């Protein structure tokens, strides 16, 4: 685990890139809604990554897992993000079945991001409420 963390810290910022079109979508969404990141990445890494990618201004918070609890269920991460925002009415945008399950466990709809890691089949099987082919599809 220590070797993985050292590698992650050293290379994640260099190797991470944004999906095409996402910056414009984040700006547009942030003008109309409060947004938070709820990620399975460790909090220690997630905040710096969001800053490095230049998208920090779009989000009011970044909520990740603790280094000593890397297997926190996504539902708990989302619950903590909702508590931080003081929100009850929200929509989760995610790219895996874990995002869908976490959203639904918190009574939220989930839009599946087909430009991410998960597949259409995975998201549909998980019961995703809607799908977006590309970032701009979030407005459809």
C-alpha positions in Angstrom: 0.0 0.0 0.0 2.8 2.4 0.8 4.5 1.8 -2.6 1.2 2.4 -4.3 0.6 5.7 -2.5 4.1 6.9 -3.2 3.6 6.1 -6.9 0.1 7.7 -6.9 1.4 10.9 -5.4 4.3 11.1 -7.8 2.4 10.3 -11.0 -1.3 11.1 -10.6 -0.9 14.8 -11.3 1.2 14.2 -14.3 -1.0 11.5 -15.8 -4.5 12.8 -15.1 -6.3 14.7 -17.9 -9.8 16.1 -18.1 -12.4 14.7 -20.6 -13.0 16.8 -23.6 -15.7 19.4 -23.1 -15.9 19.0 -19.3 -14.6 22.4 -18.3 -17.3 24.3 -20.2 -20.0 22.0 -18.7 -18.6 22.4 -15.2 -18.7 26.2 -15.6 -22.2 26.1 -16.8 -23.4 23.8 -14.1 -21.6 25.8 -11.3 -23.4 29.0 -12.4 -26.7 27.3 -11.5 -26.0 24.7 -8.8 -23.7 24.0 -5.9 -21.5 21.1 -6.8 -19.3 18.8 -4.8 -17.0 15.9 -5.7 -17.8 12.7 -4.0 -15.0 10.3 -4.9 -13.6 6.9 -3.8 -10.1 8.4 -4.2 -8.5 9.3 -0.9 -9.2 12.8 0.3 -5.5 13.4 0.6 -5.2 12.9 -3.2 -8.5 14.1 -4.5 -8.3 17.7 -3.4 -4.9 18.3 -4.9 -6.0 16.6 -8.1 -9.0 18.8 -8.5 -6.8 21.9 -7.9 -4.1 20.6 -10.4 -6.7 20.0 -13.1 -7.9 23.7 -12.7 -11.5 22.9 -11.9 -11.5 23.7 -8.2 -13.6 26.8 -8.7 -16.5 24.7 -10.0 -16.9 22.8 -6.7 -17.7 23.9 -3.2 -16.1 20.9 -1.7 -14.2 17.7 -2.4 -15.1 14.6 -0.3 -13.0 11.5 -0.6 -12.2 8.5 1.6 -9.8 8.4 4.5 -6.4 6.8 4.0 -7.2 4.4 6.8 -10.6 3.5 5.3 -10.1 3.2 1.5 -13.0 0.8 1.1 -15.6 3.1 2.4 -18.9 2.4 0.6 -19.7 5.1 -2.0 -23.1 5.6 -0.2 -21.2 6.8 2.9 -19.0 9.2 0.8 -22.1 10.6 -0.9 -23.8 11.0 2.5 -20.8 12.9 3.8 -20.9 15.2 0.8 -24.6 15.9 1.2 -24.0 16.7 4.9 -21.2 19.1 4.0 -23.4 20.9 1.5 -26.5 20.8 3.8 -28.3 19.3 0.8 -31.3 17.0 0.5 -32.1 17.6 -3.2 -29.3 16.5 -5.4 -28.3 14.5 -8.4 -25.3 12.2 -8.6 -23.3 12.1 -11.9 -21.1 9.0 -11.9 -19.6 6.4 -14.2 -19.8 3.1 -12.3 -22.3 0.9 -10.6 -20.9 2.0 -7.2 -22.0 5.6 -8.0 -25.5 4.4 -8.9 -25.8 2.3 -5.8 -24.4 5.1 -3.6 -26.8 7.6 -5.1 -29.8 5.4 -4.7 -28.9 4.5 -1.1 -29.1 8.2 -0.4 -32.4 8.7 -2.2 -30.8 10.5 -5.2 -31.1 9.9 -8.9 -28.0 9.1 -10.8 -27.0 10.1 -14.3 -24.5 7.7 -15.8 -21.5 9.3 -17.5 -20.8 7.2 -20.5 -17.5 9.0 -21.1 -16.1 7.6 -17.9 -14.8 4.2 -16.9 -18.1 2.3 -16.6 -20.0 0.8 -19.5 -23.6 1.4 -20.6 -24.3 -2.2 -19.6 -22.9 -1.8 -16.1 -24.8 1.5 -15.5 -28.1 0.2 -16.9 -27.8 -3.0 -14.9 -27.2 -0.9 -11.8 -30.5 1.0 -12.4 -29.1 4.3 -13.5 -31.8 6.9 -13.9 -30.5 8.5 -17.1 -27.4 8.3 -19.3 -25.3 11.0 -20.8 -23.1 10.1 -23.8 -20.9 13.1 -23.4 -20.5 15.9 -20.8 -22.8 18.3 -22.7 -25.4 15.6 -22.5 -26.0 16.4 -18.9 -28.2 19.3 -20.0 -30.5 17.0 -22.1 
